[in-house]
Amino acid sequence: MSITEELYKIQDKKYADFQAKLLPTVDRNAIIGTRTPALRALAKRLKGSDEAKEFLASLPHRYFDEDQLHAFLLSEEKSFDVCVEEVERFLPYVDNWATCDQLSPKVFRKHREELLPHIERWLASGRTYTVRFGIGMLMQHFLDDLFDPAYPETVAAVRSDEYYVNMMRSWYFATALAKQYDKTVGYLEERRLDPWTHNKTIRKSIESFRITPERKEYLRTLAIK
C-alpha cells in the first residue's frame, strides 16, 4: 500500500470540508482529510524507513495531507545538517500556513546558533511561506535565553503585503511582549510597525494569558485608530 493510499484509508471527509474553509490557498480537491494525530502517528511509524526516504524525495506532492506528513517527517529528523538541507528543499513547495507552521524540527533546539544563518536566508527569500517560517523559527527559538534585541529589529524590518507574513509578524511581537515586554513594547510606543501589524499585535496580546491585565490596558491605549 502506498503512502497516499494509507492516507485515504484514514480519510475523514467532513474534516476535509472543515480544513478547506481554513485553507483558502489550497484547492479543496487536494485535501484528503487526514486528522493531525493520525498523521503524526504515521510519521513516527515511517521515520527512517526506505518508504519515508522515497516519499521525502518525491516533491512536489499532490495532496495537502502529503505535505503535512512531509512536515512531520522532517520534524523527526535527528541530523541537523540533513534536516536543514531537506527543509530548504521542501520550503519552496509550501503553499499554506498550516504546513508552514506544522514544520517544527526538534533537532533545531540543539543547534539554535547554527540555525541563525539559515533563518536570515529564509527571511530574505521573498517567498511568503519561507519568510513566515523564518519568523516562526525566530519566535520559537530566540525569545528566551538566546534573545537578542537584533531579532525583533529583523522582524520589524520585514516588509510585505502578504497577509500570512504579517500575521506571523504580529504573532511574533505578541509573543515577544509576553516574554520580553520591556525590550519589545517600544515597537508599539514608537509605531515602528505598519498599522495593520501594529493593531493585530495589540489584539493578540490582549487575548494572551501570558500578559498581565495592567499591561493589556496600557497596550489598548497604543492602538492606531
C-alpha positions, -999 to +999 in steps of 0.1 A: +000+000+000+014+034-010+015+063+015-012+081-004-034+050-002-027+049+036-039+085+039-071+077+020-076+047+043-078+071+073-097+098+055-124+119+072-144+137+045-162+160+070-128+170+084-116+177+049-145+201+043-137+218+076-100+222+067-109+236+033-126+266+050-094+273+069-071+269+039-081+294+012-048+289-007-053+252-011-076+235-037-103+216-020-096+186-042-061+185-028-073+179+007-078+142+017-089+149+053-064+132+075-065+143+111-033+156+127-029+128+154-031+102+126-005+120+105+018+123+135+014+086+142+021+077+106+052+099+106+066+082+137+060+048+122+076+057+088+106+077+100+139+063+089+123+038+066+131+034+029+095+042+022+099+075+040+131+084+022+114+077-012+084+098-001+105+128+010+124+127-023+091+128-044+085+166-044+062+182-052+034+162-036-002+162-050-021+165-017-021+189+013-021+159+036+011+146+020+027+180+026+016+178+062+031+143+065+063+156+049+065+183+075+060+158+104+087+135+090+112+164+087+103+174+123+115+139+134+149+141+116+178+138+141+206+151+119+208+189+119+226+191+086+203+166+069+172+184+083+183+219+072+190+206+037+157+188+035+138+218+049+153+241+024+144+217-004+108+215+009+100+252+017+096+263-020+067+239-022+049+250+010+018+269-001-003+273+031+000+285+067-008+251+082+020+232+067+044+261+073+035+262+110+035+224+115+071+222+102+090+224+135+121+202+136+130+190+170+167+190+162+168+228+158+165+231+196+200+217+199+216+237+171+200+271+175+231+292+169+238+272+137+202+278+127+206+316+125+223+320+091+196+298+076+168+320+092+184+351+077+183+335+042+147+324+047+137+359+057+154+373+026+138+348+003+108+368-008+086+337-007+056+341+015+057+308+035+095+307+036+095+342+052+067+331+076+087+300+085+118+321+093+099+344+115+083+314+132+118+299+139+129+332+155+097+332+176+102+296+187+139+295+194+151+331+201+127+348+226+141+332+257+177+326+268+192+334+234+171+366+229+189+395+212+173+429+205+186+425+170+160+398+163+128+419+167+146+445+147+149+420+119+112+411+121+102+447+122+123+453+090+103+427+070+081+445+045+053+425+029+018+429+016+012+392+023-015+385+049+002+353+061+036+371+065+022+400+085+000+377+106+032+359+117+049+392+123+021+402+147+022+367+163+060+372+168+056+406+185+027+394+207+048+365+219+078+389+224+056+411+245+048+381+267+084+370+270+105+402+266+080+430+273+104+458+283+125+452+252+096+450+228+069+475+239+089+503+223+080+490+188+044+499+196+051+531+215+072+544+186+049+530+159+077+511+142+053+485+126+028+491+098-006+499+112-022+465+104+006+445+121+007+471+150-030+467+157-030+429+152-001+426+177-021+445+203-052+424+197-032+391+200-015+404+232-049+413+247-061+378+240-029+363+256-030+346+290+007+354+295+003+392+296-009+409+328-042+428+329-023+461+336-001+457+306-031+448+284-048+481+295-018+500+285-015+482+252-051+492+244-041+528+246-014+523+219-039+511+192-038+531+159-072+544+151 
